Amino acid sequence: MCQIYSSTPLDLYRRERRSVRMHGHVTSIKLEALYWQILDRIAEAQGYSTPRFITELYDEILEEGREPDNFASLLRVICTRWAGSQLPETLSFTPEPTAEP
């Protein structure tokens, strides 16, 4: 066995709930600690606080005329894509387009 699971610190996949104020409304977002760490890094790189960055993402979705059906899942995907973009090209992951039925 490659020890990927057993060597992963428990704190990285412990769920954290954070309250974020978006346009005067407080909402609670629950993500694994690792995703919060990644969001903190992305926000800092963009010059935002994490709550402000999350609000910007939410606003982008609304500007495109979409509804954020599962915002926590979207945040996880954004984190995963960002982390993949930080890898050398030979290690980065780009999913194959799914075939239309």
ChimeraX attribute file (.defattr): number of C-alpha atoms within 10 A of each C-alpha:
attribute: neighborCount
match mode: 1-to-1
recipient: residues
	/A:1	5
	/A:2	6
	/A:3	7
	/A:4	7
	/A:5	9
	/A:6	9
	/A:7	8
	/A:8	10
	/A:9	9
	/A:10	10
	/A:11	11
	/A:12	14
	/A:13	13
	/A:14	11
	/A:15	14
	/A:16	16
	/A:17	12
	/A:18	14
	/A:19	12
	/A:20	17
	/A:21	14
	/A:22	15
	/A:23	8
	/A:24	7
	/A:25	8
	/A:26	11
	/A:27	10
	/A:28	12
	/A:29	13
	/A:30	14
	/A:31	18
	/A:32	15
	/A:33	17
	/A:34	17
	/A:35	22
	/A:36	21
	/A:37	14
	/A:38	19
	/A:39	22
	/A:40	18
	/A:41	17
	/A:42	19
	/A:43	17
	/A:44	13
	/A:45	10
	/A:46	11
	/A:47	11
	/A:48	15
	/A:49	16
	/A:50	20
	/A:51	17
	/A:52	15
	/A:53	18
	/A:54	20
	/A:55	16
	/A:56	14
	/A:57	17
	/A:58	18
	/A:59	16
	/A:60	12
	/A:61	14
	/A:62	12
	/A:63	10
	/A:64	8
	/A:65	9
	/A:66	11
	/A:67	11
	/A:68	14
	/A:69	8
	/A:70	8
	/A:71	15
	/A:72	15
	/A:73	13
	/A:74	14
	/A:75	20
	/A:76	18
	/A:77	13
	/A:78	17
	/A:79	20
	/A:80	14
	/A:81	14
	/A:82	15
	/A:83	14
	/A:84	15
	/A:85	14
	/A:86	10
	/A:87	11
	/A:88	8
	/A:89	9
	/A:90	6
	/A:91	10
	/A:92	13
	/A:93	13
	/A:94	9
	/A:95	6
	/A:96	6
	/A:97	6
	/A:98	6
	/A:99	5
	/A:100	4
	/A:101	3
